Amino acid sequence: MSGKGVYWDFEPIFVVASAHQEHRVATDTQTVTESNPEEGPHDFSLVLGGPIFQLLRKAHLGGDHLELLRRRLLIITLVAWLPLLFLATIGSWAGSGGRLSFFRDVEVHVRFLIALPVLIAAELIVHSRIRPVVHRFVERRIVLPQDLPRFDTAIQSAIRLRNSIPVELGLLLIVYTFGLLLWHSRTTILAPTWYALPGGRWHLTAAGIWYVFISIPIVQFVLLRWYLRFFVWYRFLWHVSRIDLNLIPTHPDRCAGLAFLGKSAYAFGPILFAQGAMLAGLVASRVLNNGESLLSFKLQIGGFIVVFVFAILGPLLMFTPKMARAKRKGLADYGLLAQRYVESFEQKWVLSDPVTSDELLGAADIQSLADIGNSYALVREMRSIPFAIEDVTRLAAATAAPLVPLLLTIFSPEELIMRIIKVVL
């Protein structure tokens, strides 16, 4: 959150807008309640709503379906970074005269030219991937018709929180109170920099004033808004997990039909990438400007990756009790079915009078025995968590990817390429 110590922390996706439907916005003093064109029955989007969404629409920086992405990216990024370039260039600390010049401040450029655009573009990815996940609970009959009222209640509760005016105002208040206090407490100015001079943390240059009161709050607010969306999403899933779900232990996804939840977490990969980029910028600044060793940050980097991957996948463990119960019931039910069938099979084919090979060939009972064995094996192999090690690995890779270039500080390019090839292959 600070100017020099921030730990806060794409794939191109094209979304074809659906036919325009009736759009209704009702506003009261507490929330902005919307019926978005993209939101049908048993369906909602994490990003199509809220005061900022409406503000961007009115400012012609966004549409009903997140159109105008390039314009949005350009304007917000330039507001955060371009004044810094201009003010630092005309100031006395743009060049090499100061201890840290603007052009050598890797952390600033990574934060505003890489992380911030990725966080903004991630809205389109999250919208296109998370919105269908909600409807899958219904179309796959995981939520049965009699429980649809509770499911719809969970959706409406999530929409109200997503659209809350006080909540987003609260995020803004946090940015301009705790955010500034944290920057003040973590930043020590011992020598002239492009954004501040010795004599106190608030002894800011013109570029520093824009940096501390405009640029940093923009990034912090965007991040806090994503954290709010995480909370809205997992709160919705928690409400769904309280419903009597129709989990089938023989489902081939080995998760009783819930494996799509683990795969849906990939939508948050860009946010993890942006967080990793911000950490990479901080570490690069310390390594390049302060002469610190990259290896001295290995524990912090490892812990950072673990914490953020767990923050994405950990809440899905709320489905574990129901999944474990479904597995236990499946083992009992299919065990009993298998016992009854093998008794009949043994009595007919083993203990009775010997049968000829012609009778055994193509016998339906043989195939049924194999089918029962396969069904029981599926139940036995079922996981009690809705994600696999592959999901953990991919999210960890998305978080760590921005940190890979830092290895060039301790390896030559050729050696780094060979090491990456060995790891991948």
N, C-alpha and C positions, 0 to 999 in steps of 0.2 A: 504493500500500500504506500510505501514511502517512495521518495524520489530515487533512492539508491538501495532499497532493500525490500523489494516487493516479492512476496511469494504467492500473491493471488494470481491466482490466475483466476485436401478437401476434394474432397473430390468434387468435380463439377456435376451438378444435377440440374436437369431441366424439368420443370413442372408444367404440364399442360393444364391451363386453367379450364375448369368446367364451365358449363353454360351459366350465365349470370342468373341468380335467383333473387327473390325479394330479400332485401337487407333491412333489418330493423334494429335500431339502437335505442335502448331505454336507459336513461341516466337518472340516478338519484344521488343523495349526498354521500352514500357509502360505496356504491359500486357502479361500474359501467357494464350492463348486461347486454350481450350482443347475440344475435343469431346470424352467424357468419355463413356465407354461401357455401363454404367448404365443410360445414358441420351439419351432417344429417342426423337421423335418429341413431341413438346408441353410438355417438361419435363426437369427438372433440379434438381440437388442436391445442398444443401447448403454447403456440406463438401467435395465433390469430386472435388477439384480444389484448385488452389493457389500455390504460391511458396513453402510454408512449406509442403503441400501435396506432391508436386513433390520431395522435398528434402527427405522426409521420405521414399518415394518409392525407391529412389536411394540408400538410406542407409539401405535398406531391413528391414525397420521398419513398412512398410505398403504396401498394394497392390492396384490394380486398384479398388477393391471393399471393401477397409478397412480391408483386412485380416491382420493377424499377430497382433491382438489386444493385446494378452497376452505379446508378446515381447515388443510392444510399451509401454504398461503400466509399465512393469518391468524396462525397461531401463530408461525411463524418470523419474519415481518415484525414482529410485536408484540414478540417477544423482543429483536430488534435495535434497535427504534426507541422503543417506549413507555417503557422505563425512562429513556432519555435525556430524553424530554419531562418525565417526573415529577421526576427528579433535578435537571434544569436549572431547572425552574420553581420548586422550593423553594430553589434555590441563589441566590447573589447575582448571577449573571451571566446570568439568563434574559432580563432586560429590556435596556434600552439603556445600562446602566451600564458595561459592558465594551466593549472595542474590537470584539469580535465576539460578538453574542448568539446563543443557540440558534435563535431564530425567524428570524434573518437569515442563518443558515448554509445557503445554498442547496445546497451540495455534499452536506451530510449528508442533507437531505430527499430529494434526487434519488437518492442512492445507496441509501437504505434503503426508500423508499416507491415508487420506480419501478424501478431497476435490479435490486434483489434479488428482488422479486416476478416480474419478467419472467424472470430466470434460473431461478427455481423452476418457473414455468409452462412454460418451454421444454422441460422433460423430456417432457411429453405430446406436444408437436409433433415433437420429434426421434424419439421412439419410434414414432409413427404414420407418419412419412415415411421414416425410415432403415431400419427393420426390413424393409419389402417390397423395398428395393433389393437386399439380400443375396440374396433368393430369385430376383430377376430374372436373375442370372447363370446360374441353372440353368434356369428356365422358358423363357428365350430361347435356350438352348443356346449361350451364350457360353462356359460351361464345359461341355465334353462329358462324357458318362457315364464315360469311362475316366479322367478327371481329377477325378472327384468325391471320391475319398479325399484328395487334396491339398487340395481346397476345404474339406472337413470338418475337416481338420487345422488349417487357417487359422482356421476358426470356433472350434474348441476352444481354440486358443492365445489368441484374442481374449477368449473368455469367462473363461479363467483369469486373464488380466491385469485384466479388468474387475472380477472378484470378489476380487482379492487383498487380504487383510487388511494385510500389511506395507506395501503401496503407499499405502492410504488413511491408515494410521497415519503414514507418512512425510509425507503432505501436511499432516497436523495438526502434525507436528513442525516443518515448514518455516514454517507460519503463526506458531507461537509462538517461533520463533528468528529466522530471517531477516526475517520480517514485522515483528516488534517492533523489531529492529535497524534496519531500513530506516525505520520510522516515527521512531525516535529520531534518525537521522542527517539526515532531510529536514525535520523540523519544528523551527522556531525560535520560541520564545515570547518576544516582545518587549513584549507588553502583555497585560493580563488578557483571557481569553476564557472562554466557558462551560465549556470542558473542561480548562483548565490556567491556571496563574498564573505570572508571571515568577519566575525563580529556579531554573530547570532544567526540562528537558523532562519529567521524571517528577514535577513538582510539580502533580499532577492534582487536579481537583475530584472530588466523588463521581460526577458525571455522566461526567467524563473517565475515571475508572477503568473504568466499564462500557463506555464508548466504545472505549477502547484494548484492553481485554482480553476483551471479549465481542462487541461489535457489529462492529468492523472484522474480527476473525478470522472471524466468520460469513461475511461477504461474500468475504473472501480464500479461505476454504476452498471455498465454492461455485464460485468462479471457477477455482481450481486443479483442482477435480474436473471441470469442463468441459474444461479443457486436457488433463487425463488422458484424457477420452473422445475428444477430437480425436486424441490420439496413438494410442489403441486403434483408432479407425476407420481412420486412415491406415496404421497398421501392418498391419491386416487387408487393406486394398486393395493394399499393397505385396506381400504374400504372394500375393494373387490375380494381380497383374500378372506374377508369375514363372511362372504357369501358361501352357501353350500355348493361348491363347484362340482361340475360333472367331470371328474378326472378319470381317465381310462388307463389302467396300469399297463395294458398291452400295446399302448400306442407306440409305433415304431420310432418316434423321436427320443425314446428312452426317458422322457420327462413327463409322462402321463398327458401329453398334449400341450405342455407349457414351454417347450423349448424356444418358441418364438419370442418369449420374453428376454431370454439371454441374447438372442440375435438382435433384438431391437436396441440393445445397449450400444451397438455399433453406431447408431445415430449420434451418440454423444462423443464419438471419437474426435471430431474437430474441436470440441471444447477442451478435451484432454490435450490435443495437439497444441492448442493456444496456451494452455497452462504450462506445458513443457517448454514452449518457445520463450515464455516469460522467464522461467527458471534458467533456461539456457542463456538468455541475455544477461541476467544477473551474474551468473557464474563466469560468462565470457568477460564481463566488465572487470570482475575481480582478478581473473587470470591475466588479462591483457594489460590492465592499467595498474594493478597493485602487485603483480608478480607472484600471485599465489599459485599453488599447484592444483591442477584439476583433480588429482587423486585425493586431495584433502577434502573434497566435496562428495566422495563416493557414498558415504553413509547418508548424507542429506538427500542426494539424488535417488538412491535406492528407496529410502523412506517415503520420499515424495511420490514416486511411481506407485508404491504399494498403497499409500493412503488414497490417492485419487482413483485407482482402479477399484479399490474396495468401496469407495464412495458411490461408484456407478453400479457395481454388481451386488454389493453387500445387502442393500435393501430388498433385493429379490428373495433373500432368504426368508422373508415373511411368508412365502408360500411353502416352505419346507415342512411345517407340521402337517398340512393337508396332503402334501405329496407323500410323506412318509406313511401317513395313515392309509392312503390309497394303495401303496405298495404292500403294506402288511395285509390289508384286506384282499388284495389281488393274490398274494401268495397263498393265503388260506383258501380262497374260493377256487383258484385254479389247481391247488394241491388236492382239494377234495374231488374236483372234477376228474383230475388225472387218476386219482386212486380208484374211483368208481370205474373209469374206462379201462384201465389196465387190468383190473380184476376180471371184467367181462372179456377182455381180449385174451387174457391168459386162459380163462375157462374155455373159450371157443377154439382158440388156435393151438394152445399148448397142452392142456390137460385132457382134451377130448380125444377121440380117435384120430390117429395120424391122418394128415391131409396130404394130397398130392401136390407136386410143385405147380401143376397147372392151376389148381385152386388158389394158390398163394399169389401167382402172377397177376398183377393188376387189382388185387383185392382192395376195396375201399377202406377196409379196417386198417390196413397197413399205413395208408396215407393219413388217415385220421389220427393214428397214434403219433405219427411224426408231427402233425399240425399241433396237437396238444403239447408235445414236447417243446416245439418252437414258441408257443404262447407262454408256457411256463418260464422258458428261458428269457423271454422279453420282460416278464415281470421281475425276475430275479436280477436282471441287468439294469432295471430302471433306477435312475438317479433320484435322489431326494432334494436336489437343488435344480433350478430351471436354467442352468448354464453349464458349460463344459470348460475344460482346461483350455481348449482352443479359443473360447471367448475371452478368457483372462489374458491369454498370450497376445491376442490382437489388440486389445485395449492397452496393454502395457507397451506394446510396440508403438502405438499411436502417441502415447505420452512421451516415450523415450526418443522418438525419431528426431525432434529438434535438437537433442543433445548430442547426436552423433557427430556433427561437424566439430564439436569441441575436442574430439579425440585427435584432431590434427595438431593440437598443441603438444601431444606426447608421442604421436606416431607420424611417420612420413605418409604421404598419400598412397604410395604403393603398398606399404605395410598395412595401412588401414583397409584398403580394398581387399587384400588377401585375407585379413582376419574376418572381414564381413562375409566373404565367400565361404570360408570355413564354417562360420556359424550357420549360414543359410543352407549350405549343402551338407 
